């Protein structure tokens, strides 16, 4: 691992328009035959020269990096942020400075600033092990003519996200989804960036991906697209049905309908938190007025989930690829719905519990928690292996799995943009590792390495 810091050249008589890289004798000897300098998606021809005044003798590390000097014009052309500490890798002809990693964010806020990037700041707790330039950007942040980004980058000196003109990254960790964000796939060839979590299947698409998998199919609830006929057909087999928007998460838009009598339904709409009793003849009109038929919903039998003091709970499993491109489970938490509610999401007031604690509260101390934990790992790993076969590039999932009152497993949902609030409350170290893993993975696929991270964030 070659740690470096980039400085503006102070060589006397130096031509600021020349693409010359000055560094110590030892590093210059390693690089002197290289003719291309790359930073993110930008590259220029370069000559390497020894900087005579540079002292030798120390082994470079993050806190004592080698110095390379470039002209002001070269730094501006490559959009290098000199506050950052970088790694330097080289091949037969090329010198590469990095990593340069982008976090593609959603468009839900008018603008982003340091306070809105707390989760990404937590991920930067491992910065001293990877170095580089980490960029938070949105679709509208890109200047397509100049092929640059006007976004925020992490400044390890100030420990803040600061605004700047930045290079197009070589790796994109997708943290936001909307129609305009499809550009990351459309421009893959032009920018040659590696995008992971490059697509998000909606609930129906996910069900269609999984239903033919023999190992996962037994854990999938019956699922159909919502029509009046499909809903009435489901009520012929089940007394209670849940309606879910195909494309929303965190419990948003959910409605539960209960068959009270052959001609009467009770509807609980979580958008308004009210109960409504309607006649069977009024069902189609209710669905039309509530925009259910226009908004693309799926329907499933309502599962009689295991409960703790009358409140249902489910299990969030965080699966991530590590720096060796292997799927690992970095965390399991259970989410208990607030008293009197059916939605378990932490964002809706749910409470986080350890798996063993939740199992014992739900089933008693004799429950085989170790066996259940192994089963959850196996289901989660099978899911990830299957998603790799889709041809898309995934590296992180938040899987929602549940147990019913008979301890049968149910696969509820898979999120490619999971949140980690519950883990932060349960175990700070697990939370940190969940935040760090995509950084290590990004660094690896960008072509760089990392140091031992045992003392990261200390």
C-alpha positions as CSV (number, residue, x, y, z in Angstrom):
1,X,0.0,0.0,0.0
2,X,1.4,3.4,-1.1
3,X,0.1,6.3,0.9
4,X,0.5,9.7,-0.7
5,X,-0.5,13.3,-0.2
6,X,-0.8,15.7,-3.2
7,X,0.7,19.1,-3.0
8,X,1.1,22.0,-5.4
9,X,4.5,22.1,-6.9
10,X,7.1,24.3,-5.4
11,X,10.0,23.3,-7.7
12,X,11.9,26.5,-8.7
13,X,11.3,27.4,-12.3
14,X,8.6,24.8,-12.7
15,X,6.3,25.3,-15.7
16,X,2.8,25.2,-14.3
17,X,1.4,24.0,-17.6
18,X,3.5,20.9,-17.7
19,X,2.2,17.5,-16.6
20,X,5.1,16.5,-14.4
21,X,4.8,14.5,-11.2
22,X,7.6,15.2,-8.7
23,X,8.2,12.9,-5.8
24,X,11.0,11.3,-3.7
25,X,13.8,9.4,-5.4
26,X,12.6,6.0,-4.2
27,X,9.0,6.5,-5.4
28,X,10.2,8.3,-8.6
29,X,12.3,5.2,-9.5
30,X,9.2,3.0,-9.2
31,X,7.1,5.3,-11.3
32,X,9.5,6.7,-13.9
33,X,8.4,4.5,-16.8
34,X,4.7,5.3,-16.3
35,X,3.2,7.8,-18.8
36,X,-0.5,8.1,-17.7
37,X,-1.9,9.6,-14.5
38,X,-5.5,8.6,-13.6
39,X,-7.8,10.1,-11.0
40,X,-11.4,9.0,-11.0
41,X,-12.6,9.1,-14.6
42,X,-10.0,11.6,-15.6
43,X,-6.6,10.8,-17.0
44,X,-3.7,12.8,-18.5
45,X,-0.2,12.1,-19.9
46,X,2.5,12.5,-17.2
47,X,6.2,12.5,-16.7
48,X,7.8,11.5,-13.4
49,X,10.8,13.3,-12.0
50,X,12.7,13.1,-8.7
51,X,12.2,16.0,-6.3
52,X,15.8,16.4,-5.0
53,X,14.9,18.1,-1.7
54,X,12.5,15.3,-0.6
55,X,14.1,13.4,2.2
56,X,14.0,9.6,2.2
57,X,14.1,7.1,5.0
58,X,10.6,6.8,6.4
59,X,8.0,4.1,5.6
60,X,4.9,5.9,4.4
61,X,1.7,5.4,6.2
62,X,-1.6,7.2,6.4
63,X,-0.3,9.8,8.9
64,X,3.1,10.1,7.2
65,X,2.4,9.7,3.5
66,X,4.8,10.2,0.6
67,X,4.5,13.6,-1.0
68,X,3.9,14.0,-4.8
69,X,3.8,17.5,-6.3
70,X,1.8,18.5,-9.3
71,X,1.3,21.8,-11.0
72,X,-1.7,24.0,-10.1
73,X,-3.1,23.4,-13.7
74,X,-2.7,19.6,-13.3
75,X,-4.5,19.5,-10.0
76,X,-7.3,21.7,-11.4
77,X,-7.6,19.5,-14.5
78,X,-7.8,16.3,-12.5
79,X,-10.0,17.9,-9.8
80,X,-7.8,16.5,-7.0
81,X,-8.8,17.6,-3.5
82,X,-5.5,18.2,-1.7
83,X,-7.0,17.9,1.7
84,X,-7.4,14.1,1.2
85,X,-4.9,11.4,1.7
86,X,-4.8,8.9,-1.1
87,X,-3.5,5.5,-2.1
88,X,-1.3,5.2,-5.2
89,X,-1.3,2.1,-7.4
90,X,0.6,1.6,-10.6
91,X,0.6,-0.8,-13.5
92,X,2.9,-1.1,-16.6
93,X,2.0,2.3,-18.0
94,X,-0.4,3.9,-15.6
95,X,-0.3,5.6,-12.2
96,X,-3.6,5.6,-10.4
97,X,-4.6,7.8,-7.4
98,X,-7.6,7.0,-5.4
99,X,-10.0,5.4,-4.6
100,X,-12.6,7.8,-6.0
101,X,-16.0,6.6,-4.8
102,X,-19.5,8.2,-5.3
103,X,-22.6,7.8,-3.1
104,X,-25.6,8.3,-5.5
105,X,-28.3,9.9,-3.3
106,X,-32.0,10.4,-3.9
107,X,-33.6,13.6,-5.0
108,X,-36.0,13.9,-2.0
109,X,-34.2,16.9,-0.5
110,X,-33.7,20.2,-2.3
111,X,-30.0,20.1,-1.3
112,X,-27.7,18.0,0.9
113,X,-25.3,19.4,3.5
114,X,-23.2,17.9,6.3
115,X,-26.2,17.5,8.7
116,X,-28.1,15.4,6.2
117,X,-25.2,13.0,5.6
118,X,-24.8,11.6,9.1
119,X,-25.0,8.0,8.0
120,X,-22.2,8.6,5.4
121,X,-20.2,10.4,8.0
122,X,-20.4,7.4,10.3
123,X,-19.1,5.3,7.3
124,X,-16.1,7.5,7.1
125,X,-15.0,6.2,10.5
126,X,-12.8,3.8,8.5
127,X,-11.3,6.5,6.3
128,X,-7.8,6.1,7.7
129,X,-7.8,2.5,6.4
130,X,-8.7,3.4,2.8
131,X,-8.1,7.1,2.2
132,X,-9.3,8.5,-1.1
133,X,-12.1,10.8,-2.3
134,X,-15.7,10.0,-1.3
135,X,-18.3,12.0,-3.1
136,X,-22.0,12.5,-2.2
137,X,-24.0,13.5,-5.3
138,X,-27.3,13.5,-7.0
139,X,-28.4,13.3,-10.7
140,X,-28.6,17.0,-10.9
141,X,-25.1,17.4,-9.4
142,X,-23.5,16.2,-12.7
143,X,-22.2,18.7,-15.3
144,X,-22.4,16.5,-18.4
145,X,-20.5,18.9,-20.6
146,X,-17.5,19.2,-18.3
147,X,-17.9,15.6,-17.1
148,X,-17.6,16.6,-13.5
149,X,-19.7,16.7,-10.3
150,X,-20.7,19.7,-8.3
151,X,-21.4,17.8,-5.0
152,X,-20.0,17.2,-1.6
153,X,-16.8,15.4,-0.6
154,X,-15.6,14.1,2.7
155,X,-12.8,16.3,4.1
156,X,-11.0,14.1,6.7
157,X,-9.2,17.2,8.1
158,X,-12.4,19.0,9.1
159,X,-14.5,15.7,9.4
160,X,-17.2,17.4,7.4
161,X,-18.8,17.1,3.9
162,X,-17.8,20.1,1.9
163,X,-19.0,21.4,-1.5
164,X,-16.7,21.3,-4.5
165,X,-16.1,20.6,-8.1
166,X,-15.2,16.9,-8.3
167,X,-14.3,14.2,-10.7
168,X,-16.7,11.5,-11.9
169,X,-16.0,8.5,-9.6
170,X,-14.9,5.0,-10.7
171,X,-17.2,3.3,-8.3
172,X,-20.8,4.3,-7.5
173,X,-22.6,3.0,-4.3
174,X,-26.2,3.6,-5.1
175,X,-28.1,5.0,-2.1
176,X,-31.1,6.5,-3.9
177,X,-33.6,5.5,-6.6
178,X,-35.9,7.3,-9.0
179,X,-36.4,7.3,-12.7
180,X,-33.7,9.8,-13.4
181,X,-31.2,7.7,-11.6
182,X,-31.2,5.1,-14.4
183,X,-28.4,7.2,-15.9
184,X,-25.9,5.2,-13.9
185,X,-26.7,2.2,-16.0
186,X,-27.1,4.1,-19.3
187,X,-23.6,5.7,-18.9
188,X,-21.7,2.6,-17.7
189,X,-19.8,2.2,-20.9
190,X,-19.0,5.9,-21.3
191,X,-17.8,6.4,-17.8
192,X,-16.6,2.9,-17.1
193,X,-17.8,3.1,-13.6
194,X,-18.7,0.2,-11.5
195,X,-22.2,0.6,-10.0
196,X,-23.5,-1.6,-7.2
197,X,-27.1,-1.9,-6.1
198,X,-27.7,-0.7,-9.7
199,X,-31.4,-1.7,-9.7
200,X,-34.2,-2.0,-7.3
201,X,-36.9,-4.6,-7.9
202,X,-40.3,-3.7,-6.7
203,X,-42.2,-6.1,-4.5
204,X,-43.9,-7.9,-7.4
205,X,-40.7,-8.1,-9.5
206,X,-38.9,-9.5,-6.4
207,X,-41.6,-12.1,-5.9
208,X,-41.4,-13.2,-9.6
209,X,-37.6,-13.5,-9.2
210,X,-37.9,-15.8,-6.1
211,X,-41.0,-17.9,-6.7
212,X,-39.3,-20.5,-8.9
213,X,-36.4,-21.0,-6.4
214,X,-37.1,-24.4,-4.7
215,X,-35.3,-23.4,-1.5
216,X,-37.0,-20.0,-1.1
217,X,-40.5,-20.7,-2.4
218,X,-41.7,-22.4,0.8
219,X,-41.0,-19.1,2.7
220,X,-42.9,-16.8,0.3
221,X,-46.5,-15.7,1.1
222,X,-49.0,-16.1,-1.7
223,X,-48.7,-12.9,-3.7
224,X,-50.9,-11.5,-6.4
225,X,-51.3,-8.1,-8.1
226,X,-54.3,-6.2,-6.8
227,X,-57.5,-6.3,-8.8
228,X,-61.0,-6.5,-7.4
229,X,-61.3,-10.1,-8.6
230,X,-57.9,-11.2,-7.2
231,X,-58.8,-9.6,-3.8
232,X,-62.1,-11.3,-3.6
233,X,-60.4,-14.6,-4.7
234,X,-57.9,-14.3,-1.9
235,X,-60.8,-13.8,0.6
236,X,-62.2,-17.2,-0.4
237,X,-59.1,-18.8,1.2
238,X,-58.0,-16.2,3.9
239,X,-60.0,-14.1,6.3
240,X,-57.5,-11.3,6.4
241,X,-55.4,-9.7,3.6
242,X,-52.7,-7.0,3.4
243,X,-52.3,-4.6,0.6
244,X,-48.8,-3.2,-0.1
245,X,-47.7,-0.6,-2.7
246,X,-45.2,-2.3,-5.1
247,X,-42.6,0.4,-4.9
248,X,-42.8,1.9,-1.4
249,X,-40.9,0.7,1.8
250,X,-40.8,1.4,5.5
251,X,-44.5,0.4,5.9
252,X,-45.8,3.3,3.8
253,X,-49.2,2.9,2.1
254,X,-50.1,-0.4,3.8
255,X,-53.8,-1.3,4.2
256,X,-55.2,-4.4,6.0
257,X,-58.7,-5.7,5.1
258,X,-60.5,-8.2,7.3
259,X,-63.5,-10.2,6.2
260,X,-65.9,-9.5,9.1
261,X,-68.9,-11.3,7.6
262,X,-69.7,-12.8,4.1
263,X,-70.9,-9.3,3.0
264,X,-68.8,-7.0,5.2
265,X,-65.2,-5.8,5.4
266,X,-63.3,-3.9,8.0
267,X,-60.5,-1.8,6.4
268,X,-57.5,-0.4,8.4
269,X,-55.7,2.1,6.2
270,X,-52.2,2.9,7.6
271,X,-52.1,6.1,5.5
272,X,-54.8,7.6,7.8
273,X,-54.7,5.3,10.8
274,X,-58.5,4.8,10.8
275,X,-60.9,1.8,10.6
276,X,-63.7,1.7,8.2
277,X,-66.5,-0.9,7.8
278,X,-67.9,-1.2,4.3
279,X,-70.2,-3.6,2.5
280,X,-68.9,-6.1,-0.1
281,X,-70.7,-4.1,-2.8
282,X,-68.8,-1.0,-1.9
283,X,-65.3,-2.6,-2.1
284,X,-64.6,-1.7,-5.8
285,X,-65.7,1.9,-5.2
286,X,-63.5,2.1,-2.1
287,X,-60.4,0.8,-4.0
288,X,-61.0,3.3,-6.8
289,X,-61.5,6.3,-4.5
290,X,-58.4,5.3,-2.5
291,X,-56.3,5.2,-5.7
292,X,-55.3,1.6,-4.9
293,X,-56.0,0.3,-8.4
294,X,-54.1,3.2,-10.0
295,X,-51.0,2.9,-7.7
296,X,-50.0,-0.7,-8.4
297,X,-50.5,-2.8,-5.2
298,X,-49.8,-6.4,-4.4
299,X,-51.9,-8.4,-2.1
300,X,-51.0,-11.2,0.3
301,X,-52.6,-13.2,3.1
302,X,-52.1,-11.4,6.5
303,X,-49.6,-13.5,8.4
304,X,-50.2,-14.4,12.0
305,X,-46.7,-13.4,13.1
306,X,-45.2,-14.3,16.4
307,X,-45.9,-11.6,18.9
308,X,-44.5,-10.2,22.1
309,X,-47.2,-9.1,24.5
310,X,-49.6,-8.8,21.6
311,X,-47.3,-6.9,19.3
312,X,-45.9,-8.5,16.1
313,X,-42.2,-8.5,15.4
314,X,-40.0,-9.4,12.5
315,X,-36.3,-9.8,11.7
316,X,-34.0,-7.5,9.7
317,X,-30.9,-9.2,8.3
318,X,-28.1,-7.1,6.7
319,X,-26.2,-9.0,4.0
320,X,-23.2,-7.3,2.4
321,X,-20.3,-8.2,0.2
322,X,-16.9,-7.8,1.8
323,X,-13.6,-6.8,0.2
324,X,-13.1,-10.3,-1.1
325,X,-16.4,-10.1,-3.0
326,X,-18.1,-12.6,-0.6
327,X,-21.5,-12.3,0.9
328,X,-21.5,-12.1,4.7
329,X,-24.1,-11.4,7.3
330,X,-23.1,-8.3,9.2
331,X,-26.1,-8.0,11.5
332,X,-29.4,-9.4,12.6
333,X,-31.9,-7.3,14.6
334,X,-35.5,-7.9,15.5
335,X,-38.1,-5.1,15.2
336,X,-41.0,-5.0,17.6
337,X,-44.1,-3.0,16.6
338,X,-45.4,-0.4,19.0
339,X,-48.3,-1.4,21.3
340,X,-51.5,-1.5,19.3
341,X,-49.8,-1.3,15.9
342,X,-49.0,-3.9,13.2
343,X,-46.1,-2.1,11.5
344,X,-42.6,-3.1,12.9
345,X,-40.4,-0.5,11.1
346,X,-38.1,1.5,13.3
347,X,-39.1,4.6,11.4
348,X,-42.7,4.0,12.5
349,X,-41.9,3.7,16.2
350,X,-40.7,0.0,16.2
351,X,-38.2,-1.1,18.9
352,X,-35.0,-3.0,18.2
353,X,-34.3,-6.3,20.0
354,X,-31.5,-8.9,19.8
355,X,-32.7,-12.1,18.1
356,X,-32.2,-14.3,21.2
357,X,-34.1,-11.9,23.3
358,X,-37.0,-11.6,20.9
359,X,-37.2,-15.4,20.4
360,X,-37.3,-16.1,24.2
361,X,-39.9,-13.4,24.8
362,X,-42.1,-14.8,22.0
363,X,-41.6,-18.5,22.5
364,X,-40.1,-19.0,25.9
365,X,-36.6,-19.9,27.0
366,X,-36.7,-23.4,25.5
367,X,-36.7,-22.0,22.0
368,X,-33.8,-23.2,19.8
369,X,-32.4,-19.8,19.1
370,X,-29.1,-21.1,17.6
371,X,-30.9,-23.3,15.1
372,X,-33.2,-20.5,14.1
373,X,-30.2,-18.2,13.7
374,X,-28.6,-20.8,11.4
375,X,-31.8,-21.1,9.4
376,X,-32.0,-17.3,8.9
377,X,-28.4,-17.2,7.7
378,X,-29.1,-20.0,5.2
379,X,-32.2,-18.3,3.8
380,X,-30.4,-15.0,3.5
381,X,-27.4,-16.6,1.8
382,X,-29.5,-18.5,-0.6
383,X,-31.3,-15.2,-1.5
384,X,-28.0,-13.4,-2.1
385,X,-26.6,-16.2,-4.3
386,X,-29.8,-16.2,-6.4
387,X,-29.6,-12.4,-6.8
388,X,-26.1,-12.7,-8.1
389,X,-27.5,-14.9,-10.9
390,X,-29.7,-12.1,-12.2
391,X,-26.8,-10.4,-13.8
392,X,-27.1,-7.2,-11.8
393,X,-24.5,-5.9,-9.4
394,X,-25.6,-6.1,-5.8
395,X,-23.5,-5.7,-2.7
396,X,-25.9,-4.9,0.1
397,X,-29.4,-6.1,1.1
398,X,-31.6,-5.5,4.1
399,X,-33.8,-8.6,4.3
400,X,-37.0,-8.7,6.3
401,X,-37.8,-12.2,7.5
402,X,-40.5,-13.2,10.0
403,X,-41.6,-16.2,12.1
404,X,-45.3,-17.0,12.6
405,X,-46.8,-18.4,15.7
406,X,-45.8,-21.9,14.5
407,X,-42.2,-20.8,14.0
408,X,-42.5,-21.1,10.2
409,X,-40.2,-18.7,8.3
410,X,-41.6,-16.1,6.0
411,X,-39.6,-14.0,3.5
412,X,-41.2,-10.6,3.7
413,X,-39.1,-8.1,1.7
414,X,-35.6,-7.2,0.4
415,X,-34.3,-3.7,0.4
416,X,-31.3,-2.4,-1.5
417,X,-31.3,0.8,0.4
418,X,-31.7,-0.4,4.0
419,X,-31.5,1.8,7.1
420,X,-29.6,0.9,10.2
421,X,-31.1,2.9,13.1
422,X,-32.0,-0.2,15.1
423,X,-28.4,-1.6,15.0
424,X,-27.0,1.7,16.2
425,X,-29.2,1.4,19.3
426,X,-28.4,-2.3,19.9
427,X,-24.7,-2.5,19.3
428,X,-22.4,0.3,18.2
429,X,-19.7,-2.0,16.9
430,X,-22.1,-3.9,14.6
431,X,-23.5,-0.6,13.4
432,X,-20.0,0.6,12.5
433,X,-19.1,-2.6,10.6
434,X,-22.4,-2.3,8.6
435,X,-21.4,1.2,7.7
436,X,-17.8,0.3,6.9
437,X,-18.4,-2.8,4.8
438,X,-19.5,-1.0,1.6
439,X,-16.5,1.3,1.9
440,X,-14.1,-1.7,1.9
441,X,-16.0,-3.3,-1.0
442,X,-15.9,0.0,-3.0
443,X,-12.2,0.4,-2.3
444,X,-11.6,-3.2,-3.5
445,X,-13.5,-3.0,-6.8
446,X,-11.9,0.4,-7.5
447,X,-8.6,-1.5,-7.5
448,X,-7.2,-0.4,-4.2
449,X,-6.5,-2.1,-0.9
450,X,-6.9,-1.2,2.8
451,X,-5.1,-1.5,6.1
452,X,-6.1,-3.4,9.2
453,X,-9.2,-1.7,10.5
454,X,-9.1,-2.9,14.1
455,X,-8.5,0.6,15.4
456,X,-10.7,2.5,13.0
457,X,-12.8,5.2,14.5
458,X,-10.9,5.1,17.8
